[in-house]
Every structure is written in structure tokens, then in C-alpha cells.
Amino acid sequence: MNIAVIGTGYVGLVTGTCFAETGNHVICVDIDEKKVERLKQGEIPIYEPGLDILFDRNTRQGRLKFTTNLKEGIQGAEVIFLALPTPPGEDGSADLSYVMGVAADLSEIIDAYTVVIDKSTVPVGTAEKVHAILSDKLSEDLFDVVSNPEFLREGVAVDDFMRPDRVVVGTSSERAKEVMSRLYEPFVRQGNPVYFMDERSAEMTKYAANSYLATRISFMNEIANLCEKVGANVDMVRLGMGSDSRIGKRFLFPGVGYGGSCFPKDVQALAKTAAENGYDFRILNSVMGVNDKQKHILSKKIIDYYGGNLSGKTIAVWGLAFKPNTDDIREAPALTIIEELLNAGASIKAFDPEAMENVKQVFGDRIQFAEEQYETLIGADSLAVITEWPVFRAPSYKVLRELLGEPVIFDGRNIYDPKVMETEGFYYDSIGRNKVVQKAEA
């Protein structure tokens, strides 16, 4: 099948590459000339595990190509994916200007039956708006508009696409349904379902799923904060809850709040949609409030430890991305935490396996960056763990004690065992668990 993908961000690039991997011919279109040129030269502008292998194979074999020319990109395409940004506006609503702008452009150049697919996360009713723009210039028999939301987790996006839990397709057209069935058949051969539904329900499904997962995270963060006050251990609570088959084990880990490109904007957008329709979605408003508060938890622990004044103190920071296995720092808790520590007078030495270049664009020379994790400890007074990269999980405690000014660790992701910290002689403060308060002799 000939496929066009408009937009080469996380979703667009993974979508195009994975469709090419199953034998389709894919052209990805983007207005960023420098980005397209890099892609043509074999450079991937994002970090996503496993994407480089598929990208290299399919570009070499000619199934994956790139262009800035929209007309050239959609020439002969049977399906066109809109994988465009929908950033939140000041009021929390999704900005659809990119989607609508491309729809208007497509209405001028589509000349044969094409399925236009909203892959971007868009508010309920967007497919109808795209349809209206296309039908202003095109005959109804030349196109169908389909909602096909993505469910890709950064860090495992390739695996999510190649082996999806489910595929959601919103369409009222039998002709488009046949095209979408053929398109996704290679990905669901082992029986994972394709759910066909109306367009509005498909659009709502994506927002509902992400908002529910964000709700679980915020709920567990509230439980963790309460555990600290009553002397309970959130790890034990999490295990007890997760063993209930009605609840399950996933998304029950407390921490410093959720971030990234999806949860924050999707929760905001769904709450905005509710408000526009006269419904007060109180749970979502609480979820956002809890998450905003949670991003300040770790910096408060650090500032309180030093009596409110961090002047002359250097804090080593491990982890900057909003989650492991990505370089994405959008809405990353680390940005909030670092800013608060800087405002309290601290100096920061940071390390992240992939996200440091992006963070340099935010802080410039206001913080120091290290080439490897232990380098951050040299001259540092304490360590703050903010992102749970695997490389941080089994450190040399001997090296930590030798390099840190004093053996103090603030763990925003609960990756260390408090009993081990006690044995190793650290002051250790995490989320929802009792502190290890003794300090080892130097």
C-alpha cells in the first residue's frame, strides 16, 4: 500500500517507519527543511529504542522516503496519516491549527479516493471538522476521514506499534473500514483486536485512556504522601492493591508526577472539552492539581533538609527526561525541581543518558552537565534521583559514599531499597516511605 504520513515527530516517524517495515511504501512529509534533510541523510532527530534499526533498513531498501513537498508526498497515496502537533493553548484546549491547515491544503490536491486518517490526538468532533474542510473543495466520493488514535508509549513505541494491544478505528464508512482492515492486518495476526467504532467514540477513547492512567498516577501519589504522614510504606500498599485483579499492577508507582507529551495535554484537553460542554469534570481537575503539587515534593524535601538555604550547596541530579528510554523533556518534573533548587541557591550538576542536549536548551549554562553519572557526584553535597533510568538502579554505594560530600540521597522514583540504604549508611528520603535518617561517619 502507498502511504503518506504528514508530520515527522515521535508519532509520525514511528508510524511511517513501522508501516514501511511491513512492506508498504511510505513517504513522510514535513515543512522543516533541515529536519527532512537530516532524515534523508539517515539521521533520526529523536531517541526511541529500536527505531534506528527499522529506519536504516527501510530507507536503504527504498520503502521509506522524506520530502517537504506535500503534493509530491501524497501522490498515489491510498491513505494519508495526519500526525501533526496539537499543543495545548493557554486555556488547555488542543490547538488544531496544524491539522486544519493541512486539511485545507489536501482539499486542493487530492484527486483520487483517499482515506485521510487523524493519527494526532484530537478533541471529539475533529474528524467532522476535517471532513467539512475537505468537502468544501472535494467530492464526497474522493475521500473518507477516519479517527485512528495512537497508543504509543515513548521508550517502547516501536514494540507498541508492531505488536499493539489493540487498534482503534473510528469510521462510519464501509469503504474506509475495508482499507483500514487491510492496512492493519499484518499487525494483528496473533489475534489482538481492531475495534471499529464511530469517529467521536474513537477520539474520546484516546483521551479517556490517557486521563485514566494519569488519574491512577495522581491517586498513588496522594496515597504515598499520606503514607509518609501515617507511617505506612507505599511499596507494601502498592503490592496489596495491585494483587486485586480488579485493579491490576500497572501505573501504581508513586513519584514526582507525570510529564511528557501526552498525559499533561490530554488531561487538560479533556477537561476543557468537558467545560465547553457544560460539564464539571471534577476528577480531572483534581488530577491536574495533584500532579502540579507532586512536582514540588522532591525539591521541598531537599530544601527542608538544608534548612531552607541551599547557598553554597551542590546537588547532583540523575535523570532529566520525563521517563526512561527517551530524550523527551516536555513537562518533565526534573525541570520544575531543578528550577526550584536553583532559586533556593543551589548549584546543579546533572546527568541523563539521552536528554542533556534538550535540557541545555532550557537552562543553558545555569547548570553543569556531566559525561557520566558518577562525575556529577564530584564536589556534590547530595544526590537527587529524578528519572528511573536502568543505569541508576544498581550503583556502587562505595563510590557514592566516597564522592558525595555526605552520604545523602533523595529518591524521587523509589528505585532503592530503604533497608539497603540503612545498611550502606545513607540518609535516604524517598516518596511514601519512612526516611532512613542516620548518617554514616566519613
C-alpha positions, 0 to 999 in steps of 0.5 A, a space after each residue: 500500500 502507498 502511504 503518506 504520513 504528514 508530520 515527522 515527530 515521535 508519532 509520525 516517524 514511528 508510524 511511517 517507519 513501522 508501516 514501511 517495515 511491513 512492506 508498504 511504501 511510505 513517504 513522510 512529509 514535513 515543512 522543516 527543511 533541515 529536519 527532512 534533510 537530516 532524515 534523508 541523510 539517515 539521521 533520526 532527530 529523536 531517541 526511541 529504542 529500536 527505531 534506528 534499526 527499522 529506519 536504516 533498513 527501510 530507507 536503504 531498501 527504498 520503502 521509506 522516503 522524506 520530502 517537504 513537498 506535500 503534493 509530491 508526498 501524497 501522490 498515489 497515496 491510498 491513505 494519508 496519516 495526519 500526525 501533526 502537533 496539537 499543543 495545548 493553548 493557554 486555556 488547555 484546549 488542543 490547538 488544531 491549527 496544524 491539522 486544519 491547515 493541512 486539511 485545507 491544503 489536501 482539499 486542493 490536491 487530492 484527486 483520487 479516493 483517499 482515506 485521510 486518517 487523524 493519527 494526532 490526538 484530537 478533541 471529539 468532533 475533529 474528524 467532522 471538522 476535517 471532513 467539512 474542510 475537505 468537502 468544501 473543495 472535494 467530492 464526497 466520493 474522493 475521500 473518507 476521514 477516519 479517527 485512528 488514535 495512537 497508543 504509543 508509549 515513548 521508550 517502547 513505541 516501536 514494540 507498541 506499534 508492531 505488536 499493539 494491544 489493540 487498534 482503534 478505528 473510528 469510521 462510519 464508512 464501509 469503504 474506509 473500514 475495508 482499507 483500514 482492515 487491510 492496512 492493519 492486518 499484518 499487525 494483528 495476526 496473533 489475534 489482538 483486536 481492531 475495534 471499529 467504532 464511530 469517529 467521536 467514540 474513537 477520539 474520546 477513547 484516546 483521551 479517556 485512556 490517557 486521563 485514566 492512567 494519569 488519574 491512577 498516577 495522581 491517586 498513588 501519589 496522594 496515597 504515598 504522601 499520606 503514607 509518609 504522614 501515617 507511617 505506612 510504606 507505599 511499596 507494601 500498599 502498592 503490592 496489596 492493591 495491585 494483587 486485586 485483579 480488579 485493579 491490576 499492577 500497572 501505573 501504581 508507582 508513586 513519584 514526582 508526577 507525570 510529564 511528557 507529551 501526552 498525559 499533561 495535554 490530554 488531561 487538560 484537553 479533556 477537561 476543557 472539552 468537558 467545560 465547553 460542554 457544560 460539564 464539571 469534570 471534577 476528577 480531572 481537575 483534581 488530577 491536574 492539581 495533584 500532579 502540579 503539587 507532586 512536582 514540588 515534593 522532591 525539591 521541598 524535601 531537599 530544601 527542608 533538609 538544608 534548612 531552607 538555604 541551599 547557598 553554597 550547596 551542590 546537588 547532583 541530579 540523575 535523570 532529566 527526561 520525563 521517563 526512561 528510554 527517551 530524550 523527551 523533556 516536555 513537562 518533565 518534573 526534573 525541570 520544575 525541581 531543578 528550577 526550584 533548587 536553583 532559586 533556593 541557591 543551589 548549584 546543579 550538576 546533572 546527568 541523563 543518558 539521552 536528554 542533556 542536549 534538550 535540557 541545555 536548551 532550557 537552562 543553558 549554562 545555569 547548570 553543569 552537565 556531566 559525561 557520566 553519572 558518577 562525575 556529577 557526584 564530584 564536589 556534590 553535597 547530595 544526590 537527587 534521583 529524578 528519572 528511573 533510568 536502568 543505569 541508576 538502579 544498581 550503583 556502587 554505594 562505595 563510590 557514592 559514599 566516597 564522592 558525595 560530600 555526605 552520604 545523602 540521597 533523595 529518591 524521587 522514583 523509589 528505585 532503592 531499597 530503604 533497608 539497603 540504604 540503612 545498611 550502606 549508611 545513607 540518609 535516604 528520603 524517598 516518596 511514601 516511605 519512612 526516611 532512613 535518617 542516620 548518617 554514616 561517619 566519613 
